[in-house]
Amino acid sequence: MIGCLKHVPLCSLGTEKEDVMQEAKVSAAEALAKLKEGNERYLSATTNSGDISTLIRKRTCDEGQSPYAIIVTCSDSRVIPESIFMAGIGELFVIRVAGNVMDKHQLGSVEYAADHLGTRLVVVLGHEHCGAVGAAMGAAPGGYVQSITDEICKAIGDEKDEYRACCLNVERSVTAIQEGLNVKNEEGGLKVCGAYYHIGSGKVDFFD
């Protein structure tokens, strides 16, 4: 089991009805299959079929959340995990930051969802035409943005191919999660994988 957050009051991070160290309700393999199936439906969809009804809002308010997957992705407005995977309220625990880089804040968010909500799959989702990766490949942008591009540069080195650079950046974040949370890849445990979203087509390629 990965590191515990027992010292953190649940009310500070979620509903009081969420139990510490919840058992997984959906395995990593089942969650990955759900994401792949949802993305297949997304490719020809015009609207999101995810449940956003009054009933699900009330249920998740009263009973708490139970997301089947954790998605770490970019803040890009074209990258919407709930749409990409045709998910509704309470299904995905989404962590967004430009360039899908990892620091203690993002790791803490993953740890919380894994430990407290029982979620067993983490997907780091990079994407086509990522502005943060592009900035890292170009001149140093300065300002606070540089804290992001500096992290990306550690992943991509002198890589000049946009797709390859994005994949390297995803792989670095996957490794950061695996090492930071001591992921053992045991049966029934936490699984971490990378993926790449093609903005133009809507297709997600999983690195599994």
C-alpha positions, -999 to 999 in steps of 0.1 A, spaced: 0 0 0 13 34 -8 19 62 17 -10 71 40 -25 105 47 -42 97 80 -30 129 95 -50 150 70 -86 157 80 -109 144 53 -130 175 54 -101 195 41 -97 174 10 -131 158 4 -164 147 19 -164 134 55 -182 103 41 -150 91 24 -133 64 44 -95 65 49 -77 38 29 -108 28 10 -107 -5 -8 -106 -3 -45 -140 -7 -61 -126 -9 -97 -93 -26 -105 -66 -8 -126 -73 -32 -155 -111 -25 -153 -105 12 -151 -82 12 -181 -107 -7 -201 -134 18 -192 -112 47 -203 -104 30 -237 -141 22 -243 -151 58 -234 -125 72 -258 -137 50 -286 -172 65 -281 -158 100 -280 -143 97 -314 -177 99 -331 -197 118 -304 -212 152 -306 -221 155 -269 -208 139 -237 -229 110 -226 -215 111 -190 -240 114 -162 -243 149 -149 -279 145 -137 -295 159 -106 -296 124 -92 -258 119 -96 -251 153 -81 -272 145 -51 -258 110 -47 -221 121 -48 -229 150 -25 -246 127 1 -224 95 -3 -191 109 -15 -170 103 -46 -156 71 -59 -136 79 -91 -123 49 -110 -93 66 -125 -69 95 -117 -60 116 -147 -29 139 -145 -31 162 -175 -23 196 -189 -44 227 -183 -49 232 -220 -85 241 -227 -87 216 -255 -79 187 -232 -110 178 -212 -107 144 -196 -144 140 -188 -152 145 -224 -123 126 -239 -133 95 -218 -171 102 -219 -172 104 -181 -197 120 -157 -197 134 -122 -176 114 -97 -159 91 -122 -125 108 -128 -102 124 -103 -85 150 -125 -53 169 -117 -45 196 -141 -13 217 -145 4 231 -175 27 206 -191 14 178 -168 45 181 -147 47 166 -112 56 183 -79 46 176 -43 12 192 -48 4 169 -77 19 139 -59 -2 147 -28 -33 148 -49 -26 114 -65 -18 100 -31 -50 113 -17 -72 97 -44 -53 64 -42 -53 61 -4 -86 77 5 -108 70 -25 -94 36 -34 -86 46 -70 -62 21 -86 -53 36 -120 -33 68 -127 -29 80 -162 -5 108 -171 -21 123 -203 1 144 -225 -12 159 -257 -6 171 -292 6 208 -296 14 212 -259 23 248 -254 43 241 -223 64 215 -241 68 238 -270 80 266 -247 105 242 -231 119 234 -266 123 271 -274 138 300 -255 134 302 -217 101 320 -212 110 336 -178 85 344 -150 67 317 -132 62 297 -164 99 289 -163 94 267 -132 72 245 -155 95 245 -185 126 238 -163 109 206 -152 100 197 -188 136 204 -199 148 178 -175 126 152 -193 132 162 -229 169 173 -230 177 185 -265 149 167 -281 135 187 -310 106 164 -322 74 177 -306 58 143 -303 88 126 -289 94 154 -265 58 152 -252 62 114 -247 94 119 -228 77 144 -206 49 120 -199 73 93 -191 91 115 -166 59 122 -147 50 85 -147 83 78 -131 79 106 -106 46 91 -94 60 55 -93 91 66 -73 74 92 -52 46 69 -41 67 37 -41 45 20 -66 52 -18 -65 31 -28 -95 15 -56 -74 -17 -73 -83 -46 -52 -71 -22 -23 -63 -18 11 -79 -10 11 -117 6 42 -134 7 46 -172 12 73 -197 -9 83 -226 -10 108 -255 -40 127 -267 -43 136 -304 -63 169 -303 -72 168 -339 -86 133 -340 -97 128 -304 -78 95 -301 -59 86 -270 -28 63 -273 -20 45 -241 16 35 -233 7 2 -218 
